[in-house]
Amino acid sequence: MAIIRWIKTIIEDIKTVKEKDVAAKSVIEVILLYQGFHVLLAHRVAHKLYCWKVPFIPRMISQIARFLTGIEIHPGATIGKRFFIDHGMGVVIGETTIIGNDVLIYQGVTLGGTGKDKGKRHPTLGNFVTVGAGAKVLGNIEIKDYSTIGAGSVVIDNVPEHCTVVGVPGHIVKQKKYIEGQLQHNRIPDPITCQLNRLTYEVKELQEKINSIKN
């Protein structure tokens, strides 16, 4: 039964890659060329050994996978179903990270800690969460279901459901129902630009009032 479950999980991982990456042309291509798929296979083995409290070997597996793929996943991290790392180079996932189902992350993402605290010190990602390229999600925080983290953002606070977060530090710029699909980086609001635009309009209004008084 365990072997059958393992095979079903692998098939599901392959289907996930094909569904979420339009560049994946065939099953053989996914099996042979996708480092996100490779590192996930290695992690599933390492995590099982880690849960069995086998010393040394789980970390060795994770480090070999890191060397081969450029993706570092601590064997203690808990990862749900249909997880996909797009491209993946530079991704780091910490020991106490918990990732839900149907999560998508891009290259350069860090799910890390903020210090030397013991216990739960890494993020928890809910279901259907998307984390954009280069984003850093740090500390024992929770990113609730259907939320999106914009590229390059640094998130250090909890994020409610159906939110979009951008900036350094991260700010919630949108909260609405999620439509399943790829992260559209070019359509994420920029709070700094919005604030500058607002200030520009206010200055313009003040100038008009001053000119009307002078006249």
C-alpha positions in Angstrom: 0.0 0.0 0.0 2.8 2.4 0.8 4.4 1.8 -2.6 1.0 2.5 -4.3 0.6 5.7 -2.4 4.1 6.7 -3.3 3.5 6.1 -7.0 0.2 8.0 -6.9 2.0 10.9 -5.3 4.7 11.0 -8.0 2.1 10.9 -10.7 0.2 13.8 -9.1 3.5 15.8 -8.9 4.1 15.2 -12.6 0.5 16.3 -13.4 1.0 19.4 -11.3 4.1 20.5 -13.2 2.3 20.0 -16.6 -0.8 21.9 -15.4 1.2 24.9 -14.0 4.0 25.2 -16.5 3.0 25.7 -20.1 6.6 25.0 -21.1 6.3 21.4 -19.9 5.7 19.5 -23.2 5.8 15.9 -22.0 6.0 13.6 -19.0 9.5 12.6 -19.9 10.6 16.2 -20.0 9.2 16.7 -16.5 10.9 13.6 -15.1 14.3 14.3 -16.6 14.5 18.1 -16.7 12.5 19.8 -14.0 14.6 20.5 -10.9 11.5 21.4 -8.9 10.2 17.9 -9.4 13.6 16.3 -8.6 14.0 18.2 -5.3 10.5 17.3 -4.3 11.1 13.6 -4.8 14.3 13.9 -2.7 12.5 15.9 0.0 9.7 13.3 0.3 12.3 10.6 1.1 14.3 12.9 3.4 11.2 14.1 5.3 10.1 10.5 5.9 13.5 9.6 7.3 13.5 12.8 9.4 10.1 11.9 10.9 11.5 8.5 11.7 14.3 10.3 13.6 17.0 8.8 11.4 20.2 10.9 12.0 22.4 12.6 9.4 21.0 10.9 6.3 18.0 13.2 5.8 20.3 16.3 5.8 22.7 14.6 3.5 19.9 13.9 1.0 18.7 17.5 1.2 22.2 18.8 0.7 22.8 16.5 -2.3 19.5 17.7 -3.8 20.6 21.3 -3.1 23.9 20.7 -5.0 22.1 19.2 -8.0 19.1 21.6 -8.2 20.0 24.8 -6.5 17.0 24.4 -4.2 17.4 23.9 -0.5 14.5 22.3 1.5 15.2 21.2 5.0 14.0 17.7 5.6 11.9 18.9 8.5 9.7 21.1 6.3 6.1 19.8 5.9 4.9 20.1 2.3 1.3 19.4 1.1 0.0 18.0 -2.2 0.5 19.5 -5.7 3.3 21.7 -4.6 5.2 23.3 -7.5 8.4 25.3 -7.6 8.7 27.1 -10.9 12.3 27.2 -12.1 13.5 27.2 -8.5 17.1 28.3 -8.4 17.9 29.9 -5.0 14.8 28.7 -3.2 15.3 28.1 0.5 12.7 26.4 2.7 13.4 26.2 6.5 13.0 23.4 8.9 9.7 24.2 10.6 8.0 25.5 7.4 4.5 24.2 6.7 3.2 24.4 3.2 -0.4 23.5 2.3 -1.9 22.1 -0.8 -1.7 23.6 -4.3 1.0 26.1 -3.4 3.1 27.7 -6.2 6.5 29.5 -5.5 9.0 31.0 -8.0 12.7 31.2 -8.0 14.7 33.0 -5.3 12.0 32.6 -2.7 13.0 32.2 1.0 10.7 30.8 3.6 13.0 31.4 6.5 13.4 32.4 10.2 14.3 35.7 11.8 16.8 34.6 14.4 17.9 31.7 16.6 14.5 31.0 18.2 13.7 27.4 18.9 10.4 25.7 18.1 8.2 26.9 15.2 10.3 29.7 13.6 9.4 29.5 9.9 6.3 30.4 8.0 3.1 28.5 7.5 1.5 28.8 4.0 -2.1 27.9 3.5 -3.7 26.3 0.4 -3.5 27.9 -3.0 -0.9 30.4 -1.9 1.4 31.9 -4.6 4.8 33.5 -3.7 6.5 35.6 -6.4 10.1 35.5 -7.5 12.7 36.7 -4.9 10.1 37.2 -2.1 11.1 36.6 1.5 8.6 35.3 4.0 10.2 35.3 7.4 9.4 34.2 10.9 6.6 32.2 12.5 3.9 33.8 10.5 0.9 32.5 8.6 0.0 33.2 5.0 -3.7 32.3 4.8 -5.4 30.5 1.9 -5.6 32.0 -1.6 -3.1 34.8 -0.8 -0.4 36.1 -3.2 3.0 37.5 -2.3 4.4 39.8 -5.0 7.9 39.4 -6.4 10.6 40.9 -4.2 8.4 41.5 -1.2 9.6 40.9 2.4 6.7 39.6 4.5 7.1 39.6 8.3 3.5 39.7 9.4 0.4 37.4 9.1 -1.5 37.7 5.9 -5.3 37.0 5.8 -7.1 35.0 3.2 -7.5 36.3 -0.4 -4.9 39.0 0.0 -2.2 40.4 -2.3 1.0 41.6 -0.5 3.8 43.7 -2.0 6.7 45.9 -0.9 9.4 46.0 1.7 8.2 45.4 4.3 5.1 43.8 2.8 1.8 45.7 2.7 -1.6 44.3 1.8 -2.7 46.2 -1.3 -5.7 44.1 -2.3 -8.1 41.7 -0.7 -10.6 39.9 -2.9 -11.6 36.4 -4.0 -8.8 34.5 -5.7 -9.0 33.3 -9.3 -6.9 30.3 -9.8 -4.0 30.7 -12.2 -0.4 32.0 -12.6 0.9 35.0 -10.7 0.6 38.1 -13.0 3.5 40.2 -11.7 2.7 43.1 -14.0 -0.8 43.5 -12.5 0.1 43.7 -8.8 -0.5 47.2 -7.4 2.5 49.3 -6.3 1.6 51.1 -3.0 4.5 53.5 -3.3 3.4 54.6 -6.7 -0.2 55.0 -5.5 1.0 57.1 -2.6 3.2 59.3 -4.8 0.3 59.8 -7.2 -2.0 60.8 -4.4 0.5 63.3 -3.1 0.9 64.7 -6.6 -2.8 65.3 -6.9 -2.9 67.0 -3.5 0.0 69.3 -4.3 -1.7 70.2 -7.6 -5.0 71.0 -5.7 -3.1 73.2 -3.3 -1.3 75.0 -6.1 -4.7 75.7 -7.8 -6.1 77.1 -4.5 -3.1 79.3 -4.0 -3.3 80.6 -7.6 -7.1 81.3 -7.2 -6.4 83.3 -4.0 -3.7 85.4 -5.7 -5.9 86.2 -8.6 
